[in-house]
């Protein structure tokens, strides 16, 4: 199978790939205007994205049937691509045009990185999420026909930073603000280590994370199910 690529639905720019790395992109597999599968990661030159191991996800639908959708003449079926750099949360209902340069042109992704690539399959009102490879099923969850992963236009991120403090006495129950002040201006020596940076969360995952912190989903204008309010 030769290399090929798509034109981003939001920016009208091509999605580039070297076949070893590519622009950060979301790919939506459409059938009659409805999203039936979705991939998010770095484009691999062959209508898919790379998983966290650097291998390519595979569409749940047989590739021959995916090609049938792409070349059926029905613009509401096929693959639609949206570069992360230009993603505004809009869900495409029509396929992308093909890239005449087959993805070999300039990168248009702005250097954005996808730390947690995924492949979602929507079947019978259920959402199946594959995260590492096509053989590893990350989770299965009941979802409405328009799950929050698709409905929410806002983006949510999680970052974990570890702070190491060296001091001449126990620091006790100090606030993080006081600790940082002592590191910057006082008697503490400190080191900051980013363990997780800009992990993108769905609305539901963000609502759960807020509750886990003792906060409330309404902090980001979300209801208990992670839907925007």
N, C-alpha and C positions, 0 to 999 in steps of 0.2 A: 504494500500500500504506500503510495507516494505521499509526500508532505502536503498539507493544505491548512488553511486557516480561515478566519472569519473577520468581518468588519464589526466593530463594537456598535451596539445599538444606541448608546448614549453619545459617543464622541465622533462616530463615523470614521474612526481610525482603525487600522488593522491590528490584530493581535499577533505579536511576534514570538518566535521560538527558535532556538538553535537545535532543537530535538534533544538537548540535554538540560536546558533551562528555558524558561519563557516568561512572558508577562503574567502578572497576577490577574486572574480572570475568573468570572463565574460563567459556567456553561449551563444553559437550560435546555433540556430535551422536551420539545413541545409536540403535542398531538391534538390537532384541532383547537389550537389556542390555549390549551391547558398544560401546565407544567407537570410532567410525569416523572422526571428525574432531574437532578441538579448536581453539578460538580463545582468545587471551589478550590483553586490551587494555581500552580504555574503551568502554562500551556505546554503540551508535549509534541506539537506539530501534527498530531493524528486524531484530532477531534476529542481529546481527553485532557486530563490534567495529571500531574505527578502526585503520588501520595507521599506520606511522611518519610518513606524509605527510598524515595527516588524512583519508584516503579510507577507505572501508569494504572490508574483506576480503569476498570472496564464497565461499560454501561450494562445495566441489568438486562435491558432489551438486547436481543441478538443483533450483532453489528449489521448484518444484512438488512434487518428490518429498520434499523436506524437510518441506513442509507436510503431505503425506500421512502422514509419520511422526508429526508433531505431533498430528494429529487422527484417527489411526487407531483410537483407543480402547485401544491397547496402551500402558500406562504405561511399559513397558521400551523404548519407541522415542520419539524426539523430541529436544528440546533440554533439557539440564540446566544450570543456572547456579549458580556458586559465587562469591560476592564474595571478592575477595582478602583483605579484612580478616578473614574468618572461615575462610579456606582452611586445612585441616589435612592436606591431601594425600590425602583420601579420594576415591576415584573413584566417581562416582554411577552407578547402574545403572537409575535410573528418572527420567523427565522431571520438570522443574519445573512447578509450577502457574503459571498465568498471573497477572499483576498486574492487579487490577481498575482501578488508576489508570493503567495503560498506561505506567508509568515516569515519570510527571509528578510524583510525590510527592517527599518529602525525600530527599536523597542519604544513602545508607547505607554508602558505601565508605570513610569515614574520611579522605578526602582523599588516599588512596594513589595513586601515579603508576606507570604502566607505561612504562619507558624503551625496552623492546624488545618491542613487540607481535609476536605470531606467529600463524600458522595452520598447524596440523599435519593431515596427511591420512595415515591408516593404511590401507594396501592391500597385501594379499598378503604380510604379514610385513615390509613396508617402510614407512618413515616419511619423508614428504616435508614439509619445513618451508618455508613461505612467510613471509618477514619484512617486506618493504616493501609489496608489493601483490600482487594475485592473478597478476600477470604476471611477478613476479621470484621465481624459485625459489632459496631460500637454500642448501639442501643436501639431499642424498638419502643416506640411510644405511640399511644393513640393521639391522633391529631385531627382537627377539623379539616374540611376540604381546602381551606386557605390557612395553613398553619402559620403560627407567629413568625417562624423563620422567614416566611415569604411576605407576610402582611406588614410587619414593622418596617418603617422607612428609616428610623434612627438606628445608629450603630452603637454597640456597647463593647467595652473592652475591659480586660482584667490584667493587672500587672502586680507581680509579687516581688518585693524588694526586701532582702535580708540585711539587717544592720548589725554589725559586730562592734561592740563597745569595749574598750580597754580603759580601766579606771583604777585609782588607788584605793577605792572603797566601794562597797556594794551600792548599786544605783537604786535599789529599791523599786518602788512602784511609781516611776517617773513616766510622764506622758511622752509620746514620741516627739512632740514639739520641744519640750524641755531637753530631751536627749540631743536633738539636732542642734539646739542652741549651745549646749555644753561642748559638743564636738566642734562647732564653728568658732565659738568665742570663749569657751571655758577650759576645763581641765580633763576632758575626755579625748581619747584618740578613737577615731571611728573609721569604719570601712563599709561601703554600701555595695551589695552584690545583687544584681537583678536576676532573679530565678526564672520568672516568667514575664515577658514583655509583650504588651498589646495583643493578648489572646482575645480574639473576637468571640463574643458570647451572643447567643440568641436572646430574645426578650425573656423567654422562660428561664434560661440559665442565669440571666442577670437578676431576675426576681428572686430566684433561689439563693443566689450569692448574697444579695442584700439582706435577706432574712437571716442567713448564716452569720452575718456580721452584727446582727441585732438591730439592723435598720429596717426600712420598709420599702417595698417596691415603688410606692408613691414618690420616693426620693427622686426617681427618674421618670415620673409620670407613667408608671406601669401598674396594671392590676395584678392580682395574685397569680394569674396565668401568664403574665409577661406580655400582655397586650397593651398597646398604647391607649392612654385615657386622656 
